[in-house]
Amino acid sequence: MIIEQIMKRDVITVIESSTIKEAMQLLELHQIRHIPIVNEQKELVGIVSDSDIRDASPSIFHFTDHLEDFLKPISSIMKKHVITAHPLDFVEEVSTLFYEHHIGCLPILDGDKLVGIVTETDMLHTLVELMGAHQPSSHIEVKVENITGKLSDIAAIFKDLKVNITSVLVYPHLDPAFKVLVFRVQTIDPRKVVKVIEEKGYDVIWPSEPGML
């Protein structure tokens, strides 16, 4: 899946000369947490978050002091070095930017033009859907040798049992000679599937608690 499929295209923006007060009003009106700053050519020049505006606002104990601060241009507090992505970037790759840089949103650029925005909430919803966790299903983890063909072998078991696979993830194991295959499958009771997998000689890590098998 690419970012173009999940990004919001109607982006609320302000220009560099807009005031802090104007940006604050837009945040409240549209219930958003970030506003990209663009120039007259609609090119991205910066970004401001609600926390940036809070930091620049007077204390609640001195709220009537320095009200002129709200009339300063938003460019005076915006972050200029903005991490961005392209519409054709993959969702999985973009998710690492959120993780590595601890950011709350990501402007999407085509060239220098702002064409969309993705938030951490958008990413979370998308990853949940990609994993199939939002659908009624069962979670099965199988430890296999770290060699070619094991994913296919386990998938064939589900096929023989006519159990549909919603998603598959591959995790490293503490022992590099093995890996963990994580399946989400469309069955509420996985006991029959687990039994067959174990009969084939595989180690089912989950479900494994008493009473579940």
N, C-alpha and C positions, 0 to 999 in steps of 0.2 A: 504494500500500500504506500502511495506517495502523499506528501504533505498537501498537495493541491486538492486532494479528496476530502480533507478534514478542516482546512483553514477557513477562517471567517474572512469573507471578501469585503464586507461593508465595514471598513475600519474607521473608528472615530479618531480623528487627528486634530492637531492644532498647528499653527505656524509659529515660527521662532519669535515673532513679535507679540503673540498672544500673552495675556497676563497669567500669573499664577492663579488669580481668582477665577479666570475663565476656565482654566484646566480643572480646577477644583470643582466647579459647577458641573462640568461634563462628566467627571468621575461619578459624582452623586446622581446625576440625572440618568445616566446609562448603566449604573451599577457595575462599573468596570474598575479594574485596579491599575491599568497601564494605558498611557496615551503616547503613541508615536508622534514625534515632532517632524514636520516636513517643511521644505522650502516652497517657493511658488511654482516650482517645476514638479511638485509632488515627489521629490527625492527625499529619502530619509536622512535626517541630520542628527537625530537624537531620540531619547525616550525618557519619559518621566513616570514614576510609579506613585501610588497613593502614599507610600512611606516617605518618598522624597518630599512630597508636598507637606506631609505632617512635620517632617524635620525642619522645613523652612518656615512653618507657621509659628506665630507667637504661642507661648504657653497659655493654657486655659486660665491660669491665675493672672495673666497679664494680656488678656485677649484684645483689649481695646488699645494696647500700646503698639506702636509701629504698624498700624494698619496699612501704611503705605507699602509695606513689604509685599502685600497681595497684588499690588499694581506693577510689580517688577515683571519684566518679560520672562516667559517660561524658559527661555534659553539660558537664563542665569543659574538655573538649578538642574538642567537636563543632563543626562549622561550622554556623552558624545561617542564613546566607543561601544557601539551596539553589536551584540552577537546576532547574526541573522541566518536565514536559511533560504533555499530556493524552492519553488513549487514542485520541482521534480525530485527533490531529496526524499529518501525513504523514511518512513515514520520511525523505524527502529534506529536509524542513524541519528535522527533529530532528537530522539529521546535521550541519547547519551549527552547531548549538549545541555539539556535541562539538568541531568544528573551531575555532570562534571563542573558546571558553572553556577549551580544553585540559583537559577533564574526562574522567574514566574511567567514569562511570556517570550515569544520569539517572533519578531517581524519577518515577513516573507517578502523577499525582493526578487524581481525579475529585472536584471541589470541594476540600475540605481532606483528604479521605481518601486514604491510600496504597493504590493498587490494583495496582501492579506496579513493575517496574524493568527498565531496559535498560542494558546495558554496551557499551563500545566494541567488544568482541568480537562481541556480538550485531549491532551495526550493520555491522561489517566483513563478517560472514557474509551478512547480508541484501543488502548492496550488491553483493557478488560474485554472488549468485544473481540479482539484478535485471539485472545486466549479462550474465548467461549465461556468465561466465568459467569456471564450474566444469564446463561441459559440453564435449565434443569439438567444436571449431568453429574457424572462421578469422576473422581480424581484418582488416577492409578499411576504409581511410580515403580519402574522396573530397572533394576541394576543389570547391566549387560557388559560384556567385554567391549573394550574400545577398539573394535575392528569393523571393517566395512560389512554392511549387510544386516546388522542386528536390528536396525529400525525397520527394515523391510520384513524381517522374520516376525517381529512382534506384531506389526501391522497386519500381516497375513492371518494371525490368530484372530484378531478382531473381525477380519473379513469373513473367515470361516464361521464365526459365531453370529454373523450378520449384525454386528454392533458398530454403529457409525462413530467415527472419530471426529470430534469437534475441533481439537487443536493438539499440537505436539510441540513440546519444548525439550531441548537437550541440555542437561546440566553436567558440569564436570564432577567427578567423584574425588574424594580425598586420595584414593589410589589411582594414579593416572592410567593404570591398566584397564580401568573401568569407566563407564559413564552412566548417567541416570537419564532414562527416557521418561518424560512426564506426559501422560495422555489425559485428555479430558474427553470422555466418551458419553454418548447419549443412552445411558441406562441408569436407573435409580438404584438398582441393586447390583453391585459389581461382583458379588461372590462367585458366581459361575465363571465369569471371565477370569478372575484371579486364580481360581482353582485350575483352570486349563493352562494358564501361563506357567504356573508352578509345576504342573505335570510335565510340561515341556522342558523343565530343568532350569527355569529362570528364577531369580530372586526378586520377589515382589516386596518392595520397601514399604509401600503404602497402598491400600489399607493393611495394617498388620496388627492392630490392637485386638485383645480378646473380645469376642462377641461380634466382631466386624466380618470375620471370615467364616 
